[in-house]
């Protein structure tokens, strides 16, 4: 059985969402949402399509304002977009007139604190980190969709973002590429010490990636359950985990509770 997870942590809290409600006119999208994210964690927000996950990400990114409640980054209220938070979307966001290296460098265009050699060094570092060093001089139309998503991730990392907001970034990819990038994302997290907030509607993706999963109900979205996945599976993940009985049982348990919630709303 799944169980509520104590939201408090001895680790350093980077993001705190408190009593967040978002609505437009009479349409309430998010209602009374509260959670924290600790530094260096992968926090997954999971829920059905249209339940308000992207709305939450836009609030955390400073692109929209909530109707009520607060969002704080390291104790400071979010007042708009800034370099500390970088967003990676489902759609491929490469600039077709720039090379792969040029796309990554574009993320640092406002980094006046970095010299040209430092920027070039960062481009090389992050292209190597996402496995694209050999494609630095290629243009986006010459590489695959999965590779273009890795370009977007490298660009966000190179910009110096401490928190990555990832809105279903692997949703349009084939299953094999998606699995590869899921594994690579956890490697990036450990090698580059980033905090990631990841949105998905896929249960297996959520359980494989996350240190902790918050499952949203249907709209108006509330927290249906919170799962401490790290306590169950540890930090190291590999594709063999997906075939384990422990993973299979937890997946089925989450699906069962989500279906029960959906059924209760229809009855």
Secondary structure by P-SEA (a helix, b strand, c coil): ccccccccccccccbbbcbbbbbccccccccccccccccccbbbbbbcccccaaaaaaaaacccccccccccccccccccccccbbbbcccccccccccaaaaaaccccccccccaaaaaaaaaaaaaaaccccccccccccccaaaaaaaaaaaaaaacccccccccccccccaaaaaaaaaaaaaaaaacbbbbbcccccaaaaaacccbbbbbccccccccccccccccccccccccccccaaaaaaaaaaaaaaaaaaaaaac
